[in-house]
């Protein structure tokens, strides 16, 4: 395919978390100057290996991710900004900002340091699912739509698959130029125009990242089930779901690669090194987690995937969505089975946890505006998400009430 896409553009877009985030609002955290050594190898606007955890002067951990602004206080003033690259060797900080400005100072001369990054408050679990923003870039009369999803990471948008959360933040791996996550797809019936391929490559790369993160999310869920004494059929079903998410990630990365004209796959996911093995240490927490991440989050994703399957004209996307829509529906059913088991085992306290979880979920969304040209390739807009949201919320509320938790 002649239309090649710089993978740095895939890393620079993602889904925007939090519909109520204030544009231009930032959070600043102090860090020990000695901790700057952890940034050695910072390249192309990203820490080496992904997000880096550093300590503040009072030994509180904070994270430095791609796009963070780093400022260094010196006796003669302050230097820094958003860095493109950083090397810290021989007790010297060397960096180049995204404006091309070189910064070279001895570590010993830095009196204080701080990191500043956008503030993304989360107002209820479903904002992770449905926090959408569309950036329109006119290309030849057609908008190339870039959707931002940091960490769905933490992530989050209509998050396909179960979200992987570390320290209450959804995380995903970066999309990079790598092989090993592609599978065979049917040949295209009609070639999409280049400007449309740019948008579709980005969208499918973001979806692939979310599906990829669901693999360890289900693995952690299985550990929670075992820790709480769940029956074998639930543990088996969760492991089967993790294997299905591998298939989903392969399909989505394959579509991203097809539209990009080069291999796209996941980079490292270093947040897992610090992630606890068990994500839900009680029946009440497991029930609430399954209600939000499975019954609601995957429920809406399954509904929209089914609608997209009927709409798409691209045979490759149809092949992928046939698998994804079927499996996401089964994952939603699995989430309900886990919720019901938790209620049977834990009684009234677990049912109350479901009521609290529902109370924290929003009742309205601001859906994306996606043109029909993208819908033909598996991406639906406002009407589908509004309908899917309403139908899923109504179903969840009714079933929770039937469990005696309403």
N, C-alpha and C positions, 0 to 999 in steps of 0.2 A: 504494500500500500504506500503510495507516494506521500501521503499526508502524515508527516512525522511531527510529534509534539514533544517539546522540551519537558522532561519529567519534573524539572523544578517548578513548572506551572502546576503540575498535579499536587505537589507538596504545598503550594501556596494557597490552594483553595480547599474548602471543607465546609461543613455545615456550621452555622452560627448558633451557639447555645444561648438559651434564655431569651424569650421574647421581650422581657422587660429590662434587658441590659441597657444601660445608658451609653449611647454612642460617644466615644472619646473619653470615657471614664477609665482611669487606670489605678492599679494597686501597686504600692511600692513596699519592698521589704529590704531591710539592711542585711548585708552578708559580711562575714569575716574576710578581710583582704587575703588571708592565707588560703581561703576556700577557692579563690580564683584559679588555683592550680588545677582544679577539677574541670576547668573549661578548655584545657589543652586539647587541641584537635577539633575545635569548633570550626565547622566548614559549611559554606553555602547557607548561612543563616541558621544552622541547626547544631546543637551540641553533639559531640561524637557519641553514637550509640543511642541517641534519643534524649529524653528529658533527664537532666542531671539534678540530683538532690544536694543542696549545700546547707551550711549552718549559718545562723545569724550570730552576732556577738554574744547573745545570751544562750547560744546552743540550741535554738529552735530551728527545725528543718524548714526549708523552703525549696521551691523547684524553679529551675531555669529551663524554659522550653524554647523552641524555635520562635524567632520574632521578638523575644524579650529585649528590652532596653537595659543596658548595663552602664552604670556611671561610676567613675572613680574620682574621689576627692583627693587632691594633691595640695601641697602647701601653696602653690601658685594659682589654684583654681580647680575647676571640674572638667573632666574630659569624658567622652563616651557617647553612647547612643545605641542604635541597632547595629550589631556587628555582623559582617559577612564572614569573617574568619578570625580565629584567636589561637595564638600559641603562647604557652607559658612554660618557659624553659630557662635554666640558669638564673632562677630568681628574677626573671624579667617577663613582664606582660607585654606581648606584641599582638596587635590586632588591627584590622582594617574595617571601618564602618561601611554601611551600605552606600554611603556617599563617597566612598573612596578615600576617606581621611585616615592616614596611618596613626596609630597610637602605640607608643613604646615607652614604658616607664618601669623602673625597678619596683618590685613588689614592696620593698621596704619603705618606699616613698609614699605609698598609698595610705592615707590616714583613715579613710572609710570607703566603703563600696555599697552599692545597692542595686537591686534589680527592679524594674518597673515593667508590668505587663497588663494587658486589658483585663478589666474586672468583668466577670461573666457570672452574675448571680443566678441561682437556679430557684425558680418559684414553683416547686412541685415537680414530681417525677416526670410528668408527661411533657414538660417543657423540654426535657432532654430529647424526647421523641419528636416533638413538633416545633422546635425552635428553628424556624426557617427564615432565610433571607436570600433574595435573588439579586445578584449583581449582573446587570445587563451590559454587555459590550457589543456594540453594533459592528457586525462584520458582513459586508456585502448585502446590507438590507435585512439580515437575520441576526437576532440576538444570540451571542454565544453565552450561555448561562453558566456562571461559576457559582457554586454553592459552597459555603464555608462550613466546615465541621471540625472544630478543634477537639480532639479527644473523643469522639463518639463512641474521643475521645472523647476528652472528657467532653466531647463529644460530643449534642448533641444533636436534630433533624429527624425525619421519619427513619428511625434507626432500624435497619434490616437486621434481624437476628437479635439475640439476647445481648444487652450491653455488658461490657466488661468494666467493672468499677474497681478502682484502687483508691483508697482514702476518699471514698464517696465521689470520685470523679471518673467519668467514663473515659477510657483510653483506647487508642488504636495504634497500630504500627504505621509508619510512613509508607507511602507508595514509592518504590524505587525501581530502577532498571535492573531487573533480575529475572532469572528463569526458574522453573520448578513449580510454578503455581498456575500453569496453563493446561487446558484440556482441549480436545478436538471439538470444533463447532461446525455446524453446517455452513457451506459457502453462502455468501450473501446473495439474495435475489436481485437487489438493486443497490448500487453503491451510493452511500450518503454523500452529500456535498461536503467539501473540506471544512467549511465553517461549522457545520453541524457535527462533524466528527470530533472537533476540538471540544465542544461542550459535552458530547456523549462520552468521550474518553475520561474526562474529569468526573462526570457523574458516576460512571461505572467503577472508576478507581475508588471513589469515596464509598460506594456501596460495598465493594470488595473488602475494604479496610474494616467496615463494620461486621461483615460476615466472618472475616478472619478473627476478629476479636471475640466473636461468639464461641469460638472453639474452646479457648481456656475458660470462658465464662461458664460453659456447661461442665467442663472438667471440675471447676471449683464447686459447682452445684452438686455434683456427684459426691464430693468429699463431705459437703454439708449433710447430705442425705445419710451417708454412711455413719457420720458422727452422731446423728440423731436417731439412728436405729431404724431407718426406712426399710420397707420390704424390697426384695430382690427385683421385682418387676419395675419399680420406679428407678432404681439405680441402673438397671439395664437400659431402660428407655432413655435416660439422660445420656448415657454413653453413646447410644445410637444417634441421638440428636447431635452430639459433638461431631460424629463422623459425617452426618448430613451437612453440618456447617462447613466442613472441609470441602465437600462437593460444591456448596454455594460459593465459597470463596474462589475456588478454581474457576467456576463458570463466570463470576463477575470479573475476576482478573483477566480471564481470556477475552471477554468482551471489551474491557478497557484496552487490552493490548491490540485487539483487532481495530478498534477505532483510532488508537494512537499511532499504529504502524510500527510499534516496537514493544518489546516485552515489558510488562508491568507486573510487579509482585510486591509482597510485603517486606519491609525492612525489619530490624530487631524490635522487640517490645520489652525494653529493659524494666519497665514498671513492674513486671511480674517478679523480678528478683526481690522486691520488697513487699509483695502482696501476700497477705495471710492465706493459708491454704483453705480455710473454711470461711466463707463469706457471710453465712447466717448461723450464728452460734446458738440459736434457740428456735423452737417451733414457731413462736410468734413472728420472729424476724424472717424466718424462711417463708412463712405464709404471705407476709406483706411483700417480700421481695418477689415471690412468684406471681402475686397478683399484679404488681406493677410491671415487672419486666416481661412476664410471660403472658398473662391474660389480657392485659391492656396493650403493652408495647408491641409484642409480637402479634397480638390480635389485630391491631390496626394495620400492621405491616402485611399480615396475611390477607386481610380484606383488600387492600390496595393492590397487592401483587396479583390477586385473582382478577380484579378489574383490569389491571394493565395487560394481563395475558389475553383477555378478550379483545383488547384494543390494538395491540401492537401488530404491525405488518411485517416486521423484520423477523425472518425465520430463525435467525440465531438467537434473538431475544426470546422468541416464543419457546424455543427449546429450553433455554435457561429458566424462564419463568414457570414453565410447566413443572419443573422439579422444585423450584423455590416455593411457589404458591402451595403446592401439596405438602411440602415438609413444614413450612411455617404454620400451616393449619394444624398439623399433628403436634407441633411444639406448643401451640396454644392449648390444645387438649391435654397435653402432658402437664402444663402449668396448673390447669384446673385440677388434675388428679393429685398433684402435690398439695395444693391448697386444701382439698377435701381431706386428704390423709392427715394434714396438720390439724385441721379442725376436729377430726375424730379422735386424734391422739391428745390434743391439748385443750379441747373444750372451750369454755367461755373466754378465757384470756386471749386465745388465738383468734376467736371471732371478733373480739374487740380490736385486735390489731388490724384486721381487715377494714373495719369501720374507720380507723384512724388513717390508714393508707388511702382510702377513697376520699376522705375529707381533704387530703393534701393535694389531690389532683385537680387541675383546672377544668372548667366546664365549657370553655370556648377555645378556639385556636385561630391563628392568623395563617392561613395556608399559602403556599407558594403560587405564583402565576407562571405556569409553564405553557408554552405554545403547543399547538397541535402537532407541529413537526417533531417535537421531542416525545409526545405521546405515542407517535407511531413507532418509537424505538424503546417503549417500556417505561416512560416517565410521565406520570399523570399529575395534574395540577389541583387547583383549589376545590373543584366540585367533588372529585374522588376522595380527597383527604377529609373534607367536611363530612361527606356521607359516611365514609368509613369510621371516622371518629365518633359520630353520633350513634351509629349502629353498635359499635363496640362498647361505648360507655353505657348505653342502655342495657346491653346484654350483661355486662359485668355487674351493674347495679342490681339487676334482677336476680342474678345467680348468688351474689353476696347476701341479698335479702333472704333468698331461699335457704341459705345456710344458717340463718338465724343471727347474722351479724349486722343486719341493717337496723 
